[in-house]
């Protein structure tokens, strides 16, 4: 999810003392003080940071009771709530369900938009709340999966509408900025000496005002001009939202209304055309743009293949083309390598569930796709300076790819090459998962890696006839209990990560 937008507020420094909360600026100042304290503690003491953020929200809320029309107080309250609901360190400290916190953040953003409907930052952040809500709903594991996915898609479409409104506002302001810049350049060209004197006088006025101001200080907006970089950030956020929408369609095709894919294709084409124009002035953004395009096109191709709109050959060819873009800099980008590997594994997953086409040729294609994903992940892990978190991800995904290769040895696929190498692939998967467990700093990911490592070890013995299919030891060995372990196994079977016979 894209980073939330925020206002920049500045005030003259003043000694810390008990603040009188009489004006909207007083509440603003007190809230920002709590925010600054929260920021200082976020890395060292997340619980303390969360308490300071909550105090900031309380102050903004108190201010809004006295000054309900203050857009600054309304916006800041909403922004802090979004921060709490989306920052991983803070989310881990929540004592309430994340869904409740997100709903509160959404209500606060909607209130801010009532005060100022064309506030670009508020529009953008509201879309981020809706995206987070959609992702949370799509990840829920209950009996209402299809209904949840349908609601998630609805939230994402609303988010895209808000992002579109945000972009329209920004484009209008960008044109105003360009016009002001043109006029300023013309004035400098007519009489540059006058312009220089004007700047000096203005600086002196500001300095004198600063020396003679009152001790309490006053808040003021620092309005940053909208630039091409601003426009790109919003377009990239739209591409990311579309990617999330496509991923939900892939996992739950029945949740999407008729014509959704056509609408996605039309919107994505418009955005990709626009991003090419805007990015001409932003060469440093080319890799980020190429990566966003690759992720979106990959998700669209997967959805198109699963819906029967394209065949496997088209899927593979167009996927390879988008990840062959020179702008991705695959040779030195960990993020791009991992994205390419994930895309390849999504192609494998889609092919494994297909019921059309030649089974043997598809099995060969799957084998090639999986070995290519492992090669990409190996290259990613060898890039100098790779963060430990990403290194753990490469091992976890290499474990998955190896386990997919192992599963291809069993019916109904029974791919000949997979049959010959089944024990080795299972062994490789076990090693990769153990490495992921050792490297990961996320407790759930560590437990998942440990569980998958045990499954890989079991399959290695199973393929060599050393076990009779008793999975009791797998369920009992899980650190989260048999019920959680069984759920993990069922997910692995549904994803064709392990053969169906494992649970039969």
PAZADO-850225 format. One line per field, with one value per residue (C-alpha): residue in one letter; x, y, z negated. Coordinates in steps of 0.001 Angstrom, whole numbers, plus 500000, padded with zeros to 6 digits. Example, Ala and Ser with C-alpha at 12.3 -4.5 7.8 and 13.67 -1.06 7.14 Angstrom:
% residues 2
residu c(a | s)
x c(512300 | 513670)
y c(495500 | 498940)
z c(492200 | 492860)
END
This chain:
% residues 504
residu c(x | x | x | x | x | x | x | x | x | x | x | x | x | x | x | x | x | x | x | x | x | x | x | x | x | x | x | x | x | x | x | x | x | x | x | x | x | x | x | x | x | x | x | x | x | x | x | x | x | x | x | x | x | x | x | x | x | x | x | x | x | x | x | x | x | x | x | x | x | x | x | x | x | x | x | x | x | x | x | x | x | x | x | x | x | x | x | x | x | x | x | x | x | x | x | x | x | x | x | x | x | x | x | x | x | x | x | x | x | x | x | x | x | x | x | x | x | x | x | x | x | x | x | x | x | x | x | x | x | x | x | x | x | x | x | x | x | x | x | x | x | x | x | x | x | x | x | x | x | x | x | x | x | x | x | x | x | x | x | x | x | x | x | x | x | x | x | x | x | x | x | x | x | x | x | x | x | x | x | x | x | x | x | x | x | x | x | x | x | x | x | x | x | x | x | x | x | x | x | x | x | x | x | x | x | x | x | x | x | x | x | x | x | x | x | x | x | x | x | x | x | x | x | x | x | x | x | x | x | x | x | x | x | x | x | x | x | x | x | x | x | x | x | x | x | x | x | x | x | x | x | x | x | x | x | x | x | x | x | x | x | x | x | x | x | x | x | x | x | x | x | x | x | x | x | x | x | x | x | x | x | x | x | x | x | x | x | x | x | x | x | x | x | x | x | x | x | x | x | x | x | x | x | x | x | x | x | x | x | x | x | x | x | x | x | x | x | x | x | x | x | x | x | x | x | x | x | x | x | x | x | x | x | x | x | x | x | x | x | x | x | x | x | x | x | x | x | x | x | x | x | x | x | x | x | x | x | x | x | x | x | x | x | x | x | x | x | x | x | x | x | x | x | x | x | x | x | x | x | x | x | x | x | x | x | x | x | x | x | x | x | x | x | x | x | x | x | x | x | x | x | x | x | x | x | x | x | x | x | x | x | x | x | x | x | x | x | x | x | x | x | x | x | x | x | x | x | x | x | x | x | x | x | x | x | x | x | x | x | x | x | x | x | x | x | x | x | x | x | x | x | x | x | x | x | x | x | x | x | x | x | x | x | x | x | x | x | x | x | x | x | x | x | x | x | x | x | x | x | x | x | x | x | x | x | x | x | x | x | x | x | x | x | x | x | x | x | x | x | x | x | x | x | x)
x c(500000 | 501236 | 502505 | 499804 | 499998 | 500416 | 500226 | 503406 | 502932 | 505525 | 505612 | 508154 | 509995 | 508925 | 509721 | 507748 | 505167 | 501643 | 499600 | 496319 | 493961 | 491871 | 492218 | 492317 | 496034 | 496509 | 494981 | 497007 | 500242 | 499492 | 498593 | 501773 | 503829 | 502337 | 502952 | 506600 | 506970 | 505304 | 507714 | 510712 | 509524 | 508261 | 511485 | 512411 | 509081 | 506119 | 503617 | 504709 | 504629 | 501054 | 500032 | 501439 | 499673 | 496427 | 496941 | 497386 | 494088 | 492384 | 493653 | 492549 | 489180 | 488805 | 489708 | 487096 | 484427 | 485164 | 486123 | 484189 | 484992 | 488776 | 490100 | 493574 | 492349 | 490067 | 492779 | 495448 | 493158 | 492342 | 495970 | 497185 | 494441 | 495599 | 499181 | 498138 | 496081 | 498716 | 502164 | 503188 | 504934 | 501855 | 499357 | 501050 | 500266 | 496546 | 494229 | 491184 | 490415 | 492169 | 488869 | 487433 | 490452 | 490238 | 486527 | 487204 | 489937 | 487552 | 484859 | 487399 | 488618 | 485075 | 484438 | 487549 | 486323 | 482973 | 484854 | 487044 | 485926 | 488810 | 491591 | 494002 | 495807 | 492544 | 491282 | 494481 | 494544 | 490881 | 491654 | 494460 | 492078 | 489646 | 492460 | 493568 | 489967 | 489681 | 492915 | 491785 | 488419 | 489987 | 492334 | 489538 | 489142 | 485499 | 482383 | 481549 | 484585 | 482714 | 480685 | 483820 | 485632 | 482682 | 482734 | 486507 | 486170 | 483519 | 485859 | 488689 | 486526 | 485605 | 489303 | 490063 | 487345 | 488873 | 492345 | 490955 | 489430 | 492728 | 494610 | 492173 | 492738 | 496494 | 496550 | 494610 | 497016 | 499982 | 498787 | 498324 | 501869 | 503265 | 501393 | 502699 | 506207 | 505840 | 504691 | 507532 | 510062 | 508649 | 508877 | 512468 | 513207 | 511672 | 513437 | 515587 | 517010 | 513553 | 512774 | 515968 | 515210 | 511713 | 513095 | 515492 | 512772 | 510481 | 513184 | 513809 | 510106 | 509893 | 512983 | 511702 | 508337 | 510054 | 512022 | 509007 | 506394 | 504713 | 506203 | 503325 | 503869 | 501250 | 500509 | 500576 | 500300 | 503397 | 501796 | 504135 | 503613 | 502215 | 504927 | 505172 | 506537 | 503303 | 501247 | 503362 | 502869 | 499105 | 499154 | 501412 | 498981 | 496170 | 498175 | 498767 | 495070 | 494211 | 496767 | 495143 | 491732 | 492963 | 494518 | 491148 | 489452 | 492048 | 491339 | 487576 | 486275 | 482645 | 482942 | 483448 | 480447 | 480233 | 482458 | 484929 | 487955 | 487099 | 486799 | 490167 | 491844 | 490428 | 491442 | 494901 | 495569 | 494589 | 496831 | 499806 | 499512 | 499367 | 502319 | 504467 | 503761 | 504271 | 507444 | 509349 | 510435 | 511122 | 513842 | 514574 | 511085 | 511408 | 512235 | 509366 | 507009 | 508238 | 507774 | 504244 | 503418 | 504889 | 502883 | 499656 | 500063 | 500935 | 497780 | 495646 | 497049 | 496361 | 492779 | 492360 | 493691 | 491509 | 488452 | 489237 | 489969 | 493557 | 495456 | 498578 | 500875 | 499638 | 499832 | 503444 | 504591 | 503127 | 504275 | 507840 | 507710 | 506700 | 509384 | 512028 | 511861 | 515321 | 513961 | 513425 | 517209 | 516723 | 520445 | 520703 | 517184 | 516097 | 512531 | 512246 | 513739 | 511302 | 508377 | 509391 | 509614 | 506194 | 504745 | 506250 | 504844 | 501415 | 501620 | 502467 | 499557 | 497130 | 498353 | 498116 | 494402 | 493574 | 491459 | 492070 | 495071 | 497570 | 498491 | 502049 | 502951 | 501487 | 503463 | 506651 | 505804 | 505162 | 508502 | 510334 | 508446 | 509264 | 512942 | 513086 | 511519 | 514113 | 516891 | 515487 | 515316 | 518855 | 520050 | 518116 | 519698 | 523166 | 522693 | 525016 | 523326 | 520055 | 518004 | 517533 | 513764 | 514074 | 516635 | 514152 | 511508 | 513772 | 514292 | 510602 | 509638 | 512397 | 510959 | 507512 | 508849 | 510782 | 507715 | 505678 | 508287 | 508047 | 504232 | 504409 | 505802 | 502457 | 499148 | 497450 | 500536 | 503207 | 505707 | 508622 | 511396 | 509646 | 509324 | 513061 | 513958 | 511154 | 513347 | 515901 | 513226 | 511679 | 515107 | 515779 | 512430 | 513195 | 516524 | 515041 | 512231 | 514661 | 516715 | 513569 | 512666 | 516128 | 516234 | 512682 | 511874 | 508119 | 506701 | 503929 | 506271 | 508722 | 505987 | 504755 | 508312 | 508797 | 505539 | 506409 | 509864 | 508254 | 505931 | 508882 | 510749 | 507663 | 507283 | 510910 | 510319 | 506907 | 508407 | 510935 | 508297 | 509494 | 506078 | 502541 | 500839 | 500246 | 500213 | 499633 | 503236 | 502922 | 499860 | 501327 | 504693 | 503207 | 504024 | 500490 | 498609 | 496981 | 494041 | 496284 | 498554 | 495613 | 494488 | 497975 | 497987 | 494583 | 495756 | 498862 | 496743 | 494290 | 497245 | 498652 | 501745 | 501475 | 499633 | 496018 | 497038 | 498740 | 495356 | 493461)
y c(500000 | 503470 | 505773 | 508100 | 511771 | 514309 | 518027 | 519797 | 522079 | 524314 | 526495 | 528696 | 526917 | 527719 | 526423 | 523427 | 524415 | 523523 | 524405 | 526238 | 524661 | 527657 | 527889 | 525391 | 526134 | 525211 | 521790 | 521445 | 522215 | 519829 | 517040 | 517483 | 517346 | 513943 | 512825 | 513822 | 511880 | 508869 | 509030 | 509025 | 505903 | 503920 | 502012 | 501386 | 500983 | 500407 | 500216 | 503596 | 505023 | 503832 | 505499 | 508827 | 508498 | 507796 | 510905 | 512911 | 511533 | 512406 | 515983 | 516387 | 514932 | 517394 | 520213 | 519114 | 519234 | 522949 | 523651 | 521135 | 523010 | 522816 | 520871 | 520734 | 519020 | 516695 | 515776 | 515190 | 512996 | 510877 | 510715 | 509464 | 506833 | 505634 | 505491 | 503321 | 501006 | 500433 | 500606 | 496983 | 497880 | 499694 | 497149 | 494489 | 496573 | 497016 | 495750 | 495915 | 494185 | 495859 | 496073 | 498327 | 500636 | 500884 | 501689 | 504512 | 505841 | 505709 | 507645 | 510313 | 510659 | 510927 | 513717 | 515563 | 515259 | 516727 | 519800 | 520016 | 517707 | 518669 | 518160 | 516015 | 514588 | 513615 | 512019 | 510028 | 508869 | 507878 | 505629 | 504061 | 503298 | 501655 | 499615 | 498435 | 497491 | 495551 | 493663 | 492818 | 491536 | 489463 | 487820 | 486780 | 483024 | 482241 | 480836 | 484155 | 484239 | 485116 | 487852 | 489290 | 489324 | 491061 | 493757 | 494045 | 494629 | 497264 | 499055 | 498958 | 500463 | 503265 | 503728 | 504007 | 506635 | 508695 | 508336 | 509517 | 512571 | 513185 | 513021 | 515443 | 517962 | 517513 | 517887 | 521132 | 522462 | 521284 | 523319 | 526319 | 525836 | 525665 | 528837 | 530666 | 529484 | 530712 | 534136 | 534343 | 533453 | 536123 | 538715 | 537798 | 538080 | 541569 | 543033 | 540548 | 543270 | 544171 | 540506 | 540112 | 543190 | 541909 | 538635 | 540431 | 542698 | 539727 | 537875 | 540900 | 541230 | 537603 | 537910 | 541030 | 539411 | 536418 | 538605 | 540520 | 537746 | 536669 | 533858 | 531458 | 531056 | 530561 | 527608 | 527984 | 525673 | 525018 | 524490 | 522481 | 522852 | 519887 | 518464 | 515637 | 513522 | 514140 | 513011 | 509888 | 508905 | 509012 | 507097 | 504438 | 504128 | 503582 | 500865 | 499227 | 499331 | 497777 | 495037 | 494248 | 494189 | 491747 | 489483 | 489177 | 488406 | 485674 | 484014 | 484582 | 485023 | 484768 | 487873 | 490225 | 491710 | 490997 | 493224 | 493924 | 492641 | 494740 | 497792 | 496996 | 496640 | 499949 | 501823 | 500254 | 501213 | 504802 | 504939 | 503302 | 505747 | 508648 | 507426 | 507318 | 510993 | 512142 | 510079 | 511920 | 514423 | 511759 | 509360 | 508236 | 506735 | 504454 | 501319 | 501867 | 502411 | 499284 | 497223 | 498530 | 497777 | 494282 | 493444 | 494776 | 493085 | 489805 | 489965 | 490915 | 488033 | 485584 | 486818 | 486712 | 483163 | 481897 | 483479 | 481811 | 485050 | 484086 | 480822 | 479615 | 480596 | 484199 | 484342 | 483168 | 485286 | 488570 | 487894 | 487318 | 490482 | 492801 | 491407 | 491732 | 495531 | 497038 | 499609 | 496848 | 496419 | 492806 | 492217 | 494415 | 494798 | 492447 | 493734 | 493181 | 489686 | 488674 | 490181 | 488238 | 485021 | 485599 | 486229 | 482995 | 481065 | 482604 | 481349 | 477875 | 477976 | 479023 | 476252 | 473645 | 474335 | 474484 | 471727 | 472583 | 472135 | 469330 | 467976 | 466986 | 470263 | 472225 | 470105 | 470859 | 474557 | 474457 | 472749 | 475405 | 478220 | 476898 | 476355 | 479900 | 481263 | 479441 | 480878 | 484394 | 483958 | 482604 | 485666 | 487945 | 486362 | 486930 | 490683 | 492548 | 494327 | 492391 | 493099 | 490137 | 490342 | 489968 | 487188 | 485286 | 485801 | 484369 | 481201 | 480843 | 481211 | 478852 | 476347 | 476787 | 476420 | 473283 | 471827 | 472532 | 470592 | 467779 | 467682 | 467338 | 463827 | 462627 | 462026 | 463530 | 465253 | 462544 | 464528 | 462268 | 464675 | 465409 | 461696 | 461221 | 464122 | 464004 | 463184 | 465867 | 468518 | 467647 | 467858 | 471227 | 472531 | 471407 | 473251 | 476447 | 476452 | 475924 | 478857 | 480997 | 480049 | 481052 | 484348 | 485596 | 488092 | 487592 | 485077 | 483807 | 483462 | 481548 | 479110 | 478678 | 477993 | 475451 | 473722 | 473586 | 472267 | 469376 | 468715 | 468675 | 466257 | 464064 | 464074 | 463099 | 460016 | 459418 | 459433 | 456822 | 454562 | 455181 | 456229 | 454997 | 458354 | 459027 | 462822 | 462792 | 463700 | 466772 | 467999 | 467397 | 468945 | 472347 | 475126 | 476505 | 473285 | 470567 | 472692 | 475403 | 472778 | 471051 | 474382 | 474942 | 471481 | 472013 | 475322 | 473660 | 470952 | 473479 | 475400 | 472157 | 472686 | 469117 | 466131 | 465453 | 461959 | 463486 | 464060 | 461134)
z c(500000 | 500865 | 498144 | 496757 | 497636 | 494862 | 494288 | 493315 | 490345 | 488787 | 485716 | 484032 | 481252 | 477737 | 474273 | 473085 | 470516 | 469606 | 472650 | 472554 | 475054 | 476037 | 479816 | 482659 | 482971 | 479312 | 479880 | 483060 | 481244 | 478383 | 480788 | 482797 | 479592 | 478829 | 482419 | 482195 | 478962 | 480583 | 483486 | 481167 | 479352 | 482344 | 482973 | 479335 | 477534 | 479845 | 476979 | 475658 | 479169 | 479601 | 476326 | 477500 | 480846 | 479010 | 476882 | 480066 | 481371 | 478084 | 478274 | 481888 | 480936 | 478060 | 480401 | 482918 | 480239 | 479842 | 483455 | 485589 | 488819 | 488407 | 491383 | 489845 | 486683 | 488645 | 491111 | 488465 | 486392 | 489444 | 490532 | 487142 | 487076 | 490491 | 489229 | 486284 | 488493 | 491175 | 489575 | 488788 | 485530 | 484245 | 485553 | 483428 | 480332 | 480996 | 478271 | 480550 | 483850 | 486765 | 488634 | 485919 | 486013 | 489800 | 489679 | 487226 | 489506 | 492463 | 490584 | 489618 | 493194 | 494483 | 491979 | 493175 | 496760 | 495763 | 494577 | 497673 | 500515 | 502818 | 500288 | 502301 | 499260 | 497576 | 500795 | 501155 | 497537 | 497596 | 500543 | 498514 | 495650 | 498067 | 499600 | 496159 | 495309 | 498566 | 497925 | 494403 | 495628 | 498394 | 495888 | 493537 | 493278 | 492578 | 494202 | 495861 | 498128 | 501327 | 499632 | 498020 | 501351 | 503020 | 500329 | 500682 | 504425 | 503754 | 501340 | 503872 | 506596 | 504209 | 503434 | 507141 | 507557 | 504740 | 506237 | 509555 | 507870 | 506103 | 509397 | 511029 | 508230 | 508445 | 512223 | 511948 | 509313 | 511370 | 514334 | 512042 | 510749 | 514285 | 515221 | 512153 | 512965 | 516544 | 515397 | 512885 | 515580 | 517878 | 515130 | 514419 | 518094 | 518295 | 515285 | 513350 | 511078 | 509781 | 509120 | 507127 | 505019 | 504397 | 503071 | 500742 | 499378 | 498836 | 496934 | 494747 | 493976 | 492935 | 490769 | 489048 | 488471 | 486908 | 484502 | 483325 | 483140 | 479964 | 477923 | 478420 | 482150 | 484819 | 487063 | 490793 | 493778 | 495819 | 499216 | 501382 | 505133 | 507010 | 509253 | 511748 | 508891 | 506963 | 509943 | 510345 | 506708 | 507144 | 510431 | 508909 | 506009 | 508519 | 510249 | 506873 | 506024 | 509385 | 508720 | 505377 | 507047 | 509701 | 507082 | 505327 | 508643 | 509226 | 505898 | 505986 | 509564 | 508493 | 506323 | 509265 | 511098 | 514847 | 516931 | 514120 | 516036 | 519084 | 516854 | 515246 | 518636 | 519846 | 516692 | 516578 | 520202 | 519469 | 516396 | 518104 | 521002 | 518566 | 516529 | 519655 | 520280 | 516693 | 516165 | 518898 | 516272 | 513619 | 514858 | 511297 | 511101 | 514127 | 512130 | 509704 | 512633 | 514424 | 511259 | 510692 | 514323 | 514056 | 510946 | 512463 | 515839 | 514115 | 511984 | 514996 | 517044 | 514242 | 513944 | 517718 | 517933 | 515103 | 516711 | 520050 | 521913 | 522817 | 523226 | 521436 | 524302 | 524289 | 520504 | 520456 | 523397 | 522156 | 518610 | 519801 | 521901 | 519071 | 516752 | 519459 | 519358 | 519011 | 516543 | 513962 | 513588 | 512609 | 512329 | 509230 | 507844 | 505065 | 505204 | 508958 | 508735 | 506006 | 507929 | 511033 | 509020 | 507456 | 510903 | 512225 | 509280 | 509882 | 513469 | 512183 | 509750 | 512483 | 514793 | 512040 | 511612 | 515317 | 516798 | 520433 | 522705 | 523134 | 519704 | 520574 | 522287 | 519387 | 516926 | 518859 | 518870 | 515121 | 514517 | 516528 | 514808 | 511336 | 512052 | 513462 | 510278 | 508160 | 510330 | 509868 | 506118 | 506010 | 507922 | 505569 | 502498 | 503975 | 504473 | 502153 | 499270 | 499439 | 496277 | 493955 | 494356 | 498129 | 497748 | 495587 | 498277 | 500984 | 498950 | 498132 | 501793 | 502937 | 500496 | 502040 | 505584 | 504630 | 502953 | 506107 | 508092 | 505577 | 505775 | 509568 | 509053 | 507696 | 509500 | 511357 | 512841 | 512420 | 514479 | 515386 | 514430 | 511147 | 510386 | 510861 | 508574 | 506005 | 503000 | 503876 | 504380 | 501023 | 499393 | 501031 | 499803 | 496262 | 496266 | 497701 | 495144 | 492284 | 493547 | 493765 | 490198 | 489029 | 490936 | 490514 | 487782 | 488097 | 485608 | 487875 | 490843 | 488662 | 487606 | 491184 | 492351 | 489577 | 490469 | 494158 | 493343 | 491466 | 494419 | 496826 | 494570 | 494404 | 498212 | 498608 | 496477 | 498092 | 501596 | 500516 | 498977 | 495424 | 494067 | 494549 | 494703 | 490997 | 490681 | 486940 | 486222 | 488448 | 486607 | 483170 | 483989 | 484828 | 482324 | 482800 | 482215 | 484358 | 485521 | 486931 | 488504 | 490182 | 491616 | 493017 | 494597 | 496161 | 497623 | 499046 | 500661 | 502138 | 503598 | 505094 | 502998 | 501714 | 503249 | 502334 | 501220 | 498198 | 496538 | 498026)
END
